């Protein structure tokens, strides 16, 4: 099973200018290498059969005749391969010459796509030899006595896979053919190109390809000429680039004298899901392209033992390096802007935050402090309340108090022990029975304190719960589940840690930094069960519901792409290889889906809060699910997975 992935390749062969049979020998060699790697669809550069830099030799009958002969030899010699292949070649029809891409598979030519937009400025002079596809009159082309489909808008279809072709300059115009092809169904675009190198051009090109793949919600495979092209005036560095919906999947090194075969996989299932969810994608499609697009069928071989070569990020919510720093700063700006608007609208004089010494409440406090700074309100008007209970440990208590003080926030300490004991007496509950009633009563008592203090001080209670807890329902209904504005509601647990760490290293004094770093290292716990005999945290969340890095991975692929549990399991095996075994991944995947469905009722009545990333569970926005939906289909699929 390939889980909706299609293995594609961009090939950059050696060429010799005007030596057609040498060139097809190199093309065949790369095709056979690609076949061994399980590639299903691949492309070679523009005019690869002859080389792009033939100049006025394109007017020579000897070159054109032998190009056709070489093409047929290539097609026949690779009849044992079932890779759909696109190769560039000059072809004659209607008494004119066209720069084309020929599609062939299994010994058959399937169709021919001519270039639409001919570059004819600065170093380019294609109109000297070639004619634009816009001037075509016939729908077929004769190659060595056989007629084949000819059009600049051809689609090659196999099941859910639909492939469109454009050639080099076609990508650079305001409305590329790929945009129209995508709206007509193409979910993978191949571009065969011959783009020379100039200072700064490569970065622009890479950005252009990624942006076009995003606009088209498609995979984009780009193959451009490399070593062997004439260097009379230009240098071709050999660019193989594969992108998907705005993300760069793979690229070749430039300026190498070696042949290149860049391989990756396009995820057709996620592209289909994104197109379906984005209901603006097809708007106006009927008016953009009046003509009917011809479709050509081809066969896709699914190789045994499918191997995924593209990387799978185990932490999709948290980029690495400088991108993480930029992400953290932008997230805080969004959170601060949201809370600032709510504070001003409510005419609130204070903000009340319950501080436990854990990550989530720490992040909420940091956002509140930054908001007050932005509003030029004194930090003393923030009330940080620590509410020790039966499970509070010295480590978390001290961290909570120290952080409140070092940030210049007003500290209130209100123990909940006596109030909870009185409540247990009132409802006739034995305090030695540490069940759900024992735990949840503490969370609700804390929420009551926060709400009442906020009423006293004309303030807002700032919510601390995060996206991961909402997904798992790991919150007490009308306890920590509730607030007056939830700043963390779309921040996953794996990202909370990095946000706190970023503040520690970039925004606070030394005392606060040390406290924040210790909070980052503290085990995640609701601290509703008494500590062990040594005063250490006994109730560790990840021992009960599973590792948050797994749950965040499951959540991202389930909500962002609508993926099957089996596909999520497949991806998790690759992402967490060597970290978790298959049995562990399967166990917590089952837990995730079971809890996600069971706990929807908590998400159906969430407080307001800013959306930060592409995944959100707000019942007013991204996720609207009936609270009594049945999880059977998802759980049965997980049960059927092999270890």
VENHUUR-V183354 format. One record per backbone hydrogen bond with DSSP energy under -0.5 kcal/mol. NH is the residue of the N-H (numbers start at 0). CO is the residue of the C=O. E is the energy in kcal/mol with one decimal. If there is no record, write none. Layout:
# VENHUUR-V183354
NH,CO,E / NH,CO,E
This chain:
# VENHUUR-V183354
4,1,-2.3 / 5,265,-2.3 / 7,5,-0.6 / 7,263,-2.8 / 8,40,-1.4 / 9,261,-2.2 / 10,8,-0.5 / 10,42,-2.7 / 11,259,-2.7 / 14,226,-1.1 / 16,227,-0.6 / 17,49,-2.9 / 18,15,-2.3 / 19,17,-1.0 / 22,18,-2.2 / 23,19,-2.3 / 24,20,-1.3 / 25,21,-1.7 / 26,22,-2.2 / 27,23,-2.8 / 28,24,-1.9 / 29,25,-1.9 / 30,26,-2.1 / 31,27,-2.2 / 32,28,-1.8 / 33,29,-2.5 / 34,30,-2.2 / 35,31,-1.8 / 36,32,-1.1 / 37,34,-1.4 / 38,33,-2.5 / 39,6,-2.8 / 40,6,-1.5 / 41,83,-2.5 / 42,8,-1.5 / 43,85,-2.6 / 45,192,-1.2 / 47,44,-1.5 / 48,87,-2.3 / 49,46,-0.6 / 50,46,-3.0 / 53,50,-0.5 / 54,51,-0.6 / 56,53,-2.0 / 57,54,-2.2 / 58,55,-1.6 / 59,56,-2.1 / 63,59,-1.9 / 64,60,-3.2 / 65,61,-2.1 / 66,62,-1.9 / 67,63,-1.7 / 68,64,-2.0 / 69,65,-2.8 / 70,66,-2.3 / 71,67,-2.4 / 72,68,-2.2 / 73,69,-2.5 / 74,70,-2.6 / 75,71,-2.6 / 76,72,-3.0 / 77,73,-1.3 / 78,75,-1.4 / 80,77,-2.0 / 83,39,-2.3 / 84,82,-0.6 / 84,103,-2.6 / 85,41,-1.6 / 86,101,-1.8 / 87,44,-1.2 / 88,99,-2.1 / 90,97,-2.4 / 92,95,-2.4 / 95,92,-1.8 / 97,90,-3.0 / 99,88,-1.9 / 99,97,-0.7 / 100,112,-2.6 / 101,86,-2.9 / 102,110,-2.9 / 103,84,-2.2 / 104,107,-2.6 / 105,80,-1.3 / 107,104,-1.6 / 109,102,-3.1 / 110,102,-1.2 / 111,148,-2.4 / 112,100,-3.0 / 113,111,-0.5 / 114,98,-2.7 / 117,115,-0.7 / 118,116,-0.5 / 123,120,-2.8 / 125,118,-2.1 / 127,124,-1.7 / 128,125,-1.7 / 129,125,-3.1 / 130,96,-2.2 / 132,114,-1.9 / 134,131,-1.8 / 135,132,-1.8 / 140,147,-2.3 / 142,140,-0.6 / 142,145,-3.0 / 143,141,-0.5 / 145,142,-1.4 / 147,140,-2.2 / 149,138,-3.0 / 150,111,-2.0 / 154,293,-2.4 / 155,162,-2.4 / 156,154,-0.6 / 156,295,-2.4 / 157,160,-2.6 / 160,157,-2.2 / 162,155,-2.6 / 163,187,-2.5 / 165,189,-2.2 / 167,165,-0.5 / 167,191,-1.0 / 169,166,-2.6 / 170,167,-2.2 / 171,168,-1.2 / 172,168,-0.6 / 172,169,-0.6 / 178,175,-1.2 / 179,175,-1.0 / 180,176,-2.8 / 181,177,-2.5 / 182,178,-1.7 / 183,179,-1.0 / 184,181,-1.6 / 185,180,-2.6 / 186,161,-2.5 / 187,161,-1.7 / 188,218,-2.9 / 189,163,-2.5 / 190,220,-3.2 / 191,165,-1.4 / 191,189,-0.5 / 192,190,-0.5 / 192,222,-3.2 / 195,193,-0.6 / 196,234,-2.8 / 200,197,-1.7 / 201,197,-0.6 / 203,199,-1.4 / 204,200,-2.8 / 205,201,-2.8 / 206,202,-2.2 / 207,203,-2.6 / 208,204,-2.6 / 209,205,-2.3 / 210,206,-2.7 / 211,207,-2.5 / 212,208,-2.3 / 213,209,-1.7 / 214,210,-2.7 / 215,211,-2.3 / 216,213,-0.6 / 217,212,-2.3 / 218,186,-2.6 / 219,242,-3.1 / 220,188,-3.1 / 221,219,-0.5 / 221,240,-3.2 / 222,190,-2.6 / 223,238,-2.3 / 224,192,-1.0 / 227,228,-0.5 / 228,225,-1.5 / 236,234,-0.5 / 237,224,-1.8 / 239,237,-0.6 / 240,221,-2.4 / 240,238,-0.5 / 241,249,-2.9 / 242,219,-2.7 / 243,246,-2.7 / 244,217,-2.5 / 246,243,-2.1 / 248,241,-2.7 / 248,246,-0.6 / 249,241,-1.8 / 251,239,-2.1 / 254,236,-1.2 / 255,236,-0.7 / 259,11,-2.4 / 261,9,-2.6 / 262,260,-0.6 / 263,7,-2.0 / 265,5,-2.8 / 267,3,-2.2 / 267,265,-1.2 / 270,266,-1.7 / 271,267,-2.6 / 272,268,-2.1 / 273,269,-2.6 / 274,270,-2.3 / 275,271,-2.2 / 276,272,-2.6 / 277,273,-2.5 / 278,276,-1.5 / 280,277,-1.8 / 282,279,-1.1 / 284,281,-2.0 / 286,283,-0.7 / 287,283,-1.0 / 287,284,-0.5 / 288,284,-1.2 / 293,152,-0.9 / 293,291,-0.5 / 295,154,-3.2 / 297,156,-2.2 / 300,298,-0.6 / 302,300,-0.8 / 308,306,-0.6 / 312,310,-0.5 / 317,314,-1.8 / 318,316,-0.6 / 322,319,-1.0 / 323,320,-0.9 / 324,320,-1.2 / 325,321,-2.3 / 326,322,-2.4 / 327,323,-2.7 / 328,324,-2.1 / 329,325,-2.2 / 330,326,-2.5 / 331,327,-2.2 / 332,328,-1.9 / 333,329,-2.1 / 334,330,-2.7 / 335,331,-3.0 / 336,332,-2.4 / 337,333,-2.3 / 338,334,-2.5 / 339,335,-2.8 / 340,336,-1.9 / 341,337,-1.8 / 342,338,-2.7 / 343,339,-2.3 / 344,340,-2.6 / 345,341,-2.3 / 346,343,-0.8 / 347,342,-2.0 / 348,457,-2.9 / 349,457,-1.0 / 350,380,-1.0 / 351,459,-3.2 / 352,350,-0.5 / 352,382,-2.5 / 354,352,-0.6 / 354,384,-2.6 / 355,353,-0.6 / 361,357,-1.5 / 362,358,-2.5 / 363,359,-2.3 / 364,360,-2.1 / 365,361,-2.4 / 366,362,-2.5 / 367,363,-2.1 / 368,364,-2.6 / 369,365,-2.4 / 370,366,-2.1 / 371,367,-2.5 / 372,368,-2.3 / 373,369,-2.3 / 374,370,-2.2 / 375,372,-1.0 / 376,371,-3.0 / 380,377,-1.8 / 381,378,-2.3 / 382,350,-3.0 / 383,381,-0.7 / 383,409,-3.1 / 384,352,-2.6 / 384,382,-0.7 / 385,383,-0.6 / 385,411,-2.5 / 390,526,-0.7 / 391,388,-0.8 / 396,392,-2.4 / 397,393,-2.5 / 398,394,-2.1 / 399,395,-2.4 / 400,396,-2.4 / 401,397,-2.9 / 402,398,-2.3 / 403,399,-2.1 / 404,400,-2.2 / 405,401,-2.7 / 406,402,-1.9 / 407,404,-1.3 / 408,403,-2.3 / 409,378,-0.6 / 409,381,-2.0 / 411,383,-2.3 / 413,385,-2.3 / 413,411,-0.5 / 415,387,-2.4 / 416,387,-0.5 / 419,415,-2.5 / 420,416,-2.6 / 421,417,-2.4 / 422,418,-2.1 / 423,419,-2.9 / 424,420,-2.1 / 425,421,-2.4 / 426,422,-2.2 / 427,424,-0.7 / 428,423,-3.2 / 430,428,-0.6 / 432,429,-2.0 / 433,431,-0.9 / 434,432,-1.6 / 438,434,-2.1 / 439,435,-3.0 / 440,436,-2.0 / 441,437,-0.7 / 441,438,-0.7 / 442,438,-1.4 / 443,439,-2.5 / 444,440,-2.0 / 445,441,-2.1 / 446,442,-2.0 / 447,443,-2.3 / 448,444,-2.1 / 449,445,-2.3 / 450,446,-2.7 / 451,447,-2.5 / 452,448,-2.6 / 453,449,-2.3 / 454,450,-1.9 / 455,451,-2.3 / 456,452,-2.2 / 457,454,-0.8 / 458,453,-3.1 / 459,349,-1.5 / 461,351,-2.6 / 461,459,-0.6 / 462,460,-0.6 / 462,484,-3.0 / 466,487,-0.7 / 466,490,-2.0 / 467,490,-0.5 / 469,465,-1.9 / 470,466,-2.3 / 471,467,-1.9 / 472,468,-1.1 / 473,468,-2.1 / 474,472,-2.2 / 476,474,-0.5 / 478,475,-3.0 / 480,475,-1.6 / 481,478,-2.0 / 483,460,-2.1 / 484,460,-1.2 / 485,607,-3.3 / 486,462,-0.9 / 486,484,-0.8 / 488,485,-0.6 / 490,487,-2.3 / 491,489,-0.6 / 494,491,-1.1 / 495,491,-1.8 / 496,492,-1.3 / 497,493,-0.6 / 498,494,-2.3 / 499,495,-2.4 / 500,496,-2.3 / 501,497,-2.4 / 502,498,-2.1 / 503,499,-2.3 / 504,500,-1.8 / 505,501,-1.0 / 505,502,-0.7 / 506,502,-2.8 / 507,502,-0.8 / 512,508,-2.4 / 513,509,-2.3 / 514,510,-1.8 / 515,511,-2.9 / 516,512,-2.4 / 517,513,-1.6 / 518,514,-2.1 / 519,515,-2.2 / 520,516,-1.2 / 521,517,-0.5 / 521,518,-1.1 / 526,538,-0.5 / 531,535,-2.2 / 534,531,-2.2 / 539,537,-1.0 / 540,523,-2.1 / 540,538,-0.6 / 542,539,-1.1 / 543,539,-0.9 / 543,540,-1.2 / 544,540,-2.6 / 545,540,-0.5 / 545,541,-0.6 / 549,546,-0.6 / 550,546,-2.0 / 551,547,-3.0 / 552,548,-1.3 / 553,549,-2.8 / 554,550,-2.9 / 555,551,-2.3 / 556,552,-2.0 / 557,553,-2.2 / 558,554,-2.7 / 559,554,-0.5 / 559,555,-2.5 / 560,556,-0.8 / 561,557,-0.8 / 562,556,-1.9 / 567,563,-2.3 / 568,564,-2.5 / 569,565,-2.1 / 570,566,-2.8 / 571,567,-2.6 / 572,568,-2.0 / 573,569,-1.2 / 574,570,-2.8 / 575,571,-2.7 / 576,573,-0.9 / 578,575,-2.6 / 579,575,-2.0 / 584,580,-2.2 / 585,581,-2.7 / 586,582,-2.3 / 587,583,-2.2 / 588,584,-2.0 / 589,585,-2.1 / 590,586,-1.8 / 591,587,-2.4 / 592,588,-2.1 / 593,589,-2.5 / 594,590,-2.7 / 595,591,-2.8 / 596,592,-2.0 / 597,593,-2.1 / 598,594,-2.4 / 599,596,-1.0 / 601,598,-1.4 / 602,598,-0.8 / 602,599,-0.8 / 603,599,-1.4 / 604,601,-0.8 / 605,602,-0.8 / 618,602,-0.5 / 620,617,-1.3 / 622,617,-1.8 / 623,621,-0.5 / 624,622,-0.5 / 628,625,-1.5 / 634,630,-2.4 / 635,631,-2.8 / 636,632,-1.5 / 637,633,-1.8 / 638,634,-2.5 / 639,635,-1.4 / 640,637,-1.6
